[in-house]
Amino acid sequence: MKKFKYSLDNKRYHTLNYFYKNKFNSKVFKISLNANFSCPHKINNEGCIFCSKMGSGDFAGNKFKSLSEQFEDVKKIMNKKWQGKYIGYFQANTNTYAPLPILKEKYEEILNKDIIGLSIATRPDCIKKEVYDYLEDINKRTFLTIELGLQSIHEKTLKYINRGHDLKCFVECVNELKKRKINVVVHIINGLPNESKEDMIETVKFLNTLKINGIKIHMLNILKNTKLEEVYKVKPFKLLTLEEYVDIVCTQLEYLDEKIVIHRICGDAKKSDLIAPKWTLKKFVVMNEIDKEMKKRNIYQGDKVNNF
């Protein structure tokens, strides 16, 4: 068996661990933060139908504590077990949705900490011109990553999940960030209603054309107190089985450029909030099944990049 060049632990895809070790010569930990931002789409249009009340920040910090307190709390816990470097991760809600002075206050508080990078999760329709300029400045001072939610390239799906922006908006945002040499990581969701396996594969094929730096692959979770829960209760729709998810992810990886870093290969949700599918709670089982299937097929990330 050949050893995949972008992995340190016999994975057949470009691991985040490899990327960080190669770039920083160290183990790197992301510290999830909750800056108590909101989401304009959630306020005006009920938000995306899958989004939790925590704004996709279920495992972020305690918003009632200062960002410095959140950072130090997690760092103390980490230091007891591991030695490494840290990235501040603005995770919950839309982390560019605020006037520029407020963004500067929040970001600079963490930039003043002992970090090697900053990761900011946001929406492609929520970055203004002056914010792009400020992000470009941050990128000159530290390793900056902007995480963008896309979920799917298909307009019918974006409308169904009430995403609030179209593909054109997303592409323009990625191009603007890349023009400023800012690292871009994209979130996608597998198993969205009415999408076929081919639809999901088309999403990763398209992302290759944008030269993104990283990707987070999630399975659709139905969570309590979401619009999706209401839809599912009235008319349950088919959810992917573990076997179907593994099959789709393995095929997506074949079509994904080997230089794109896999930041996440399956999502996780709070057990108390998850309605379905329950198999997503066993995150390491999912990851192991993907490893086993790739080995069984004898495939690697990027194998089919030149075949489309």
Helices and strands as residue ranges (DSSP letters): H 16-24, E 28-33, H 40-45, H 67-81, E 85-90, H 100-111, E 117-122, H 129-141, E 143-151, H 155-160, H 167-179, E 183-190, H 197-209, E 214-219, E 222-223, H 227-234, H 242-255, E 261-264, E 274-276, G 278-281, H 283-297, G 305-307
